[in-house]
Amino acid sequence: MASILHTAGTILQLKCPKCGKGRVFEKNGDAFLKFPKMHEDCPECHYHFDREPGYFLGAMYASYGLAVFEGICTFLVAKFMVQGLSELTIAFIIAGVIVSLGYWNYKLARVIWMNLFPG
């Protein structure tokens, strides 16, 4: 159980799947709209993140799953916690949430993928 919690913590903090200390992504600073850049290797333990060409294509499935989960949660909150919203308004709210979390999902999906298939 402690191992699962440790792994979940390193995933949410976007840390290296091997050592749990090094950052997977470089800091963007003030450039929010720049594409996130991954380190080639872990700055702490030098674990190589990109295992082979096309390795992160599978992370798209994890990103899709995150977006579906966020959309369902948003629908449930909008439908049952806020009264009087039309279906179109709920659809726009869901789309807004999914688009606004896309940057985070991209990074999180890659770290999840590295933890599922460490290579």
C-alpha positions as CSV (number, residue, x, y, z in Angstrom):
1,M,0.0,0.0,0.0
2,A,2.8,2.4,0.8
3,S,4.4,1.6,-2.5
4,I,1.2,2.5,-4.4
5,L,0.9,5.8,-2.5
6,H,4.6,6.6,-3.2
7,T,4.1,5.9,-6.9
8,A,0.9,8.0,-7.0
9,G,2.8,10.8,-5.3
10,T,5.7,10.8,-7.7
11,I,3.2,10.7,-10.7
12,L,1.3,13.7,-9.4
13,Q,4.5,15.6,-8.7
14,L,5.8,14.7,-12.2
15,K,8.9,13.1,-10.9
16,C,11.2,10.4,-12.3
17,P,9.7,6.9,-12.1
18,K,13.0,5.3,-11.0
19,C,14.3,7.6,-8.2
20,G,11.2,9.7,-7.5
21,K,13.4,12.9,-7.1
22,G,14.3,14.3,-10.5
23,R,11.8,16.4,-12.5
24,V,10.6,14.9,-15.7
25,F,9.8,18.3,-17.3
26,E,11.9,21.4,-17.5
27,K,10.5,24.5,-15.8
28,N,8.8,26.8,-18.3
29,G,8.8,29.8,-15.9
30,D,6.5,32.5,-17.3
31,A,5.8,30.8,-20.6
32,F,2.5,29.0,-20.0
33,L,1.6,28.6,-23.7
34,K,4.9,27.0,-24.7
35,F,4.9,23.3,-25.4
36,P,6.3,21.4,-22.3
37,K,9.8,20.2,-22.7
38,M,11.0,17.0,-21.2
39,H,14.5,16.3,-19.9
40,E,16.3,13.6,-21.9
41,D,17.5,12.0,-18.7
42,C,16.6,12.3,-15.1
43,P,18.7,15.1,-13.5
44,E,19.2,13.0,-10.4
45,C,19.7,9.3,-11.4
46,H,20.2,9.8,-15.2
47,Y,17.4,7.4,-16.1
48,H,16.6,7.8,-19.8
49,F,13.0,8.8,-20.2
50,D,12.4,8.1,-23.9
51,R,12.8,4.4,-24.2
52,E,12.4,4.0,-28.0
53,P,11.0,5.9,-31.0
54,G,7.2,6.2,-30.6
55,Y,7.3,5.2,-26.9
56,F,5.0,8.0,-25.8
57,L,2.3,7.3,-28.5
58,G,0.6,5.2,-25.9
59,A,0.5,8.1,-23.5
60,M,-2.3,9.5,-25.8
61,Y,-4.5,6.8,-24.4
62,A,-3.8,7.9,-20.8
63,S,-4.4,11.5,-21.8
64,Y,-7.7,10.5,-23.4
65,G,-8.7,8.6,-20.2
66,L,-7.9,11.6,-18.1
67,A,-10.0,13.9,-20.3
68,V,-13.0,11.5,-20.2
69,F,-12.7,11.2,-16.4
70,E,-12.5,15.0,-16.1
71,G,-15.5,15.4,-18.5
72,I,-17.6,13.0,-16.5
73,C,-16.8,14.6,-13.2
74,T,-17.5,18.1,-14.6
75,F,-20.9,16.8,-16.0
76,L,-21.9,15.4,-12.6
77,V,-21.0,18.6,-10.8
78,A,-22.6,20.9,-13.3
79,K,-25.8,18.8,-13.7
80,F,-26.5,18.0,-10.0
81,M,-24.8,20.7,-8.0
82,V,-25.7,23.7,-10.1
83,Q,-29.4,24.1,-10.8
84,G,-30.9,25.6,-14.0
85,L,-28.1,25.0,-16.5
86,S,-29.1,24.0,-20.0
87,E,-27.5,21.1,-21.8
88,L,-25.6,23.4,-24.2
89,T,-24.2,25.4,-21.2
90,I,-23.1,22.1,-19.6
91,A,-21.4,21.0,-22.9
92,F,-19.5,24.3,-23.1
93,I,-18.4,24.0,-19.4
94,I,-17.2,20.5,-20.1
95,A,-15.3,21.5,-23.2
96,G,-13.8,24.5,-21.3
97,V,-12.6,22.2,-18.4
98,I,-11.1,19.7,-20.8
99,V,-9.3,22.3,-22.9
100,S,-8.0,24.2,-19.8
101,L,-6.6,20.9,-18.3
102,G,-5.0,19.7,-21.6
103,Y,-1.6,21.1,-20.7
104,W,-1.6,19.3,-17.3
105,N,-3.0,16.1,-19.0
106,Y,-0.2,16.0,-21.5
107,K,2.5,16.0,-18.8
108,L,0.6,13.7,-16.4
109,A,-0.1,11.2,-19.2
110,R,3.5,10.9,-20.1
111,V,4.6,10.3,-16.5
112,I,1.8,7.8,-16.0
113,W,2.9,6.0,-19.1
114,M,6.5,5.9,-17.9
115,N,5.4,4.4,-14.6
116,L,3.2,1.7,-16.3
117,F,5.9,0.7,-18.8
118,P,9.3,1.6,-17.4
119,G,11.2,-0.4,-20.0
